[in-house]
Amino acid sequence: MARHFIHMAYNGASYCGWQTQPALPTVQLTLEQALSTLLRQPVAVVGCGRTDTGVHASDFYAHFDCSAQEPLDCGQLVFKLNNLLPPDIAIFAIYPVAVGAHARFDATARTYQYHVSPLRLPFRQGLYARIYYMPDLDLMNRAAEILMEYDDFTSFAKLHTQVKTNICHLTEAHWDCIPLNTEHCSLNTAYELVFTIRSNRFLRNMVRSVTGTLLDVGRGKLTLDGLRQIIEKKDRCAAGVSMPPQGLFLTKVDYPPHILPPTSALRPPFTS
């Protein structure tokens, strides 16, 4: 059996998350069906993570095993997959890896971004969450710095999951104002506020609940000392509301160099 990695992206609006669920549309099931059709054998795919319903991924990896006697023509397989898959899933590259390489367990870090804006953005519908206030960006960045001081994120974890630990080692957490069509970010231009967070691992629903809590700081509903108290309570009920899924993107997955795709395997995004 030969193992291959898939480098891909997807818009999660039409899917009930990555992971296959009975009688529900998921990215994993859609990809497995396409691969099985093209390779003429049952194909199981393992993803680098399990994004929730409606969550997007602009940088995602998965692996599969293939029993083909001849080496796969990876370039042709990318081309055929992009013509067979729906347009909200794009394959960037497929490349062979060592048999033991694992898309989920070999990842060393993941980066997520959450997009919000107090503006009505018709061309960003389904890709951001609208808020109805202008939060204090500087204050939210001070709050994000406080997050970096901790590693137990029980207060932001979904209850009754099967994880063995709620310890996560954050290496990045900050807010930025991103203009969408002009050089400067101001109340007179289209813009989004983007929260970026990077860690070796994340708990289920963690990014969305962290974002909601930091926005409470930014709108004056929660003080910086209050944020510390929430984290130290280790109680999900103490934290802010979980933000809706459409604003969340998995934007980067880090791997050791020997697992990353060779330069020759890279293709322009959304090749078809």
C-alpha positions in Angstrom: 0.0 0.0 0.0 1.3 3.4 -1.0 0.4 6.4 1.2 -0.3 9.9 -0.3 -0.9 13.3 1.2 -3.6 15.6 -0.2 -3.2 19.4 0.1 -6.6 21.0 -0.3 -9.0 23.7 0.7 -12.8 24.0 1.1 -15.7 26.3 1.8 -17.6 24.6 4.6 -20.9 26.3 4.1 -22.6 23.3 2.5 -21.1 20.7 4.7 -21.8 19.3 8.2 -18.1 19.5 9.0 -15.1 17.5 7.8 -15.8 14.2 9.4 -18.2 11.6 7.8 -21.6 11.4 9.5 -24.5 9.1 8.6 -26.8 10.6 6.0 -25.2 14.0 6.2 -23.0 15.9 3.6 -19.4 16.2 4.8 -16.1 17.1 3.1 -14.5 13.7 4.0 -17.3 11.7 2.5 -17.4 13.8 -0.7 -13.6 13.4 -1.1 -13.7 9.7 -0.4 -16.4 9.1 -3.0 -14.5 11.0 -5.6 -11.2 9.2 -4.9 -12.9 5.8 -4.9 -14.5 6.6 -8.3 -11.3 7.7 -9.9 -9.1 5.0 -8.4 -11.7 2.2 -8.7 -11.2 0.9 -5.2 -12.6 1.9 -1.8 -10.5 4.8 -0.4 -10.6 6.0 3.2 -9.2 9.5 3.9 -7.8 10.8 7.2 -7.8 14.5 7.7 -5.5 16.8 9.7 -8.4 17.9 11.8 -12.2 17.9 12.2 -13.7 21.2 11.4 -17.3 21.7 12.5 -20.4 22.4 10.5 -20.0 25.5 8.4 -16.3 26.0 9.2 -13.9 26.6 6.3 -10.3 25.6 5.6 -8.0 27.4 3.2 -5.1 25.1 4.1 -5.9 21.5 4.8 -4.1 18.2 4.6 -5.4 14.6 4.4 -3.8 11.2 3.6 -5.0 8.0 1.9 -3.6 4.6 1.0 -3.8 3.2 -2.5 -3.1 -0.4 -3.6 -2.4 0.5 -7.2 0.4 -1.6 -8.8 1.7 1.3 -10.8 2.7 4.7 -9.1 -0.1 7.2 -9.2 0.1 10.0 -11.7 -0.5 12.6 -9.0 -0.8 15.5 -11.5 -3.5 13.8 -13.4 -5.3 12.8 -10.2 -5.4 16.4 -9.1 -6.8 17.5 -12.4 -9.5 14.8 -12.4 -10.5 15.4 -8.8 -10.9 19.1 -9.4 -13.2 18.3 -12.3 -15.2 15.7 -10.3 -15.5 17.5 -7.0 -18.0 20.3 -6.3 -16.6 23.8 -6.8 -16.4 24.5 -3.0 -13.6 21.9 -2.7 -10.2 22.5 -4.3 -7.2 20.1 -4.5 -3.8 21.8 -4.7 -1.5 18.8 -4.7 -1.2 15.1 -4.1 2.2 13.6 -3.4 3.6 10.3 -2.0 4.9 10.1 1.6 6.4 7.5 3.8 3.9 4.7 4.9 3.9 5.9 8.5 3.2 9.6 7.7 0.0 10.8 9.3 -2.0 13.9 8.4 -3.4 14.4 11.9 -0.7 13.1 14.3 2.3 14.5 12.4 1.0 18.1 12.4 3.1 20.2 14.7 0.8 23.3 14.8 -2.4 24.7 13.4 -3.4 28.3 12.8 -7.0 29.5 12.7 -8.5 32.9 11.8 -11.9 34.2 12.8 -13.4 37.1 10.7 -15.9 39.6 12.0 -17.1 43.0 11.0 -19.6 45.6 12.1 -20.3 46.3 8.5 -22.8 44.7 6.1 -20.5 43.0 3.5 -22.6 41.5 0.7 -19.6 39.9 -1.1 -18.4 38.2 2.1 -21.7 36.6 3.1 -21.0 33.2 4.6 -17.4 34.0 5.2 -17.6 36.3 8.3 -19.7 37.0 11.3 -21.4 40.4 11.6 -21.3 42.2 14.9 -23.4 45.3 15.7 -20.8 47.3 17.6 -17.3 48.6 17.1 -15.0 46.8 19.6 -11.7 48.3 21.0 -9.0 46.5 18.9 -6.2 47.6 21.2 -8.0 46.2 24.2 -8.7 42.9 22.5 -5.0 42.6 21.6 -4.1 43.1 25.3 -6.6 40.4 26.1 -5.0 38.1 23.4 -1.6 38.7 25.1 -3.1 37.4 28.4 -4.2 34.2 26.6 -0.5 33.5 25.8 0.3 33.4 29.5 -1.8 30.2 30.0 -1.9 26.7 28.7 -5.1 25.2 30.3 -8.1 26.2 28.2 -10.8 24.2 29.9 -13.0 27.3 30.1 -13.1 27.4 26.3 -13.6 23.7 25.7 -16.8 22.0 24.6 -18.2 20.0 27.5 -18.3 16.2 27.6 -15.7 15.4 24.9 -13.3 12.5 25.1 -10.0 14.5 25.1 -7.5 13.5 27.8 -6.1 17.0 28.4 -7.2 20.6 27.9 -3.6 21.8 27.7 -2.7 23.8 24.6 0.5 25.7 23.9 -0.3 28.9 22.1 2.4 30.5 20.0 0.4 33.3 18.4 -2.8 35.3 19.3 -3.6 38.7 17.9 -6.3 40.9 16.2 -5.8 42.8 13.0 -7.9 45.2 11.0 -7.9 44.1 7.4 -9.2 46.5 4.7 -11.0 44.7 1.9 -10.7 47.2 -0.9 -8.7 50.2 0.2 -5.3 51.1 1.5 -6.5 52.2 5.0 -8.8 50.7 7.5 -11.4 53.2 8.8 -15.1 53.5 9.5 -15.6 54.8 5.9 -14.2 51.7 4.2 -15.0 48.0 4.0 -12.9 46.0 6.5 -12.9 43.0 8.7 -11.4 42.4 12.1 -9.5 39.1 12.0 -8.4 37.1 15.1 -5.4 34.9 14.4 -4.5 32.1 16.9 -1.8 29.4 16.5 -1.2 26.4 18.8 0.1 22.9 18.8 -3.5 21.7 19.3 -7.0 23.0 19.8 -9.9 21.9 21.8 -13.3 21.4 20.2 -15.1 24.8 19.8 -12.1 26.5 21.5 -11.4 29.2 18.9 -15.1 30.3 18.6 -15.5 30.6 22.3 -12.2 32.4 22.8 -13.2 34.8 20.0 -16.6 35.5 21.6 -14.9 36.1 25.0 -12.3 38.5 23.5 -15.1 40.4 21.8 -16.8 40.8 25.2 -13.6 42.5 26.3 -13.5 44.7 23.2 -17.1 45.9 23.7 -16.6 46.6 27.4 -18.6 43.7 28.8 -15.6 42.0 30.3 -12.4 43.5 31.9 -8.9 42.1 31.4 -8.9 40.9 35.1 -12.3 39.3 34.3 -10.7 37.4 31.5 -8.0 36.1 33.8 -10.6 34.9 36.2 -12.5 33.1 33.5 -9.4 31.2 32.4 -8.4 30.4 35.9 -11.9 29.1 36.8 -11.6 26.3 34.3 -15.3 26.4 33.8 -16.9 26.7 30.3 -20.0 28.4 31.7 -17.9 31.3 32.8 -16.7 32.2 29.3 -18.4 34.2 26.6 -20.7 32.9 23.9 -19.4 30.8 21.1 -19.3 32.7 17.8 -21.1 31.2 14.7 -19.1 28.9 12.4 -19.1 30.9 9.2 -16.4 33.3 10.3 -13.9 30.5 11.2 -11.1 29.4 8.9 -8.3 26.8 9.3 -5.5 28.8 7.5 -2.3 26.9 8.1 -1.1 23.4 9.2 2.5 22.9 10.0 4.5 19.7 9.5 8.1 18.6 9.7 10.0 19.3 6.5 10.0 15.7 5.3 6.2 15.6 5.1 5.7 18.9 3.3 5.0 18.6 -0.5 8.0 18.8 -2.8 8.1 22.0 -4.9 7.4 20.0 -8.1 4.1 18.8 -6.6 2.7 22.3 -6.0 0.1 23.6 -8.3 -1.7 27.0 -8.4 -4.8 27.1 -6.2 -8.1 25.9 -7.6 -6.5 24.2 -10.6 -9.0 22.4 -12.7 
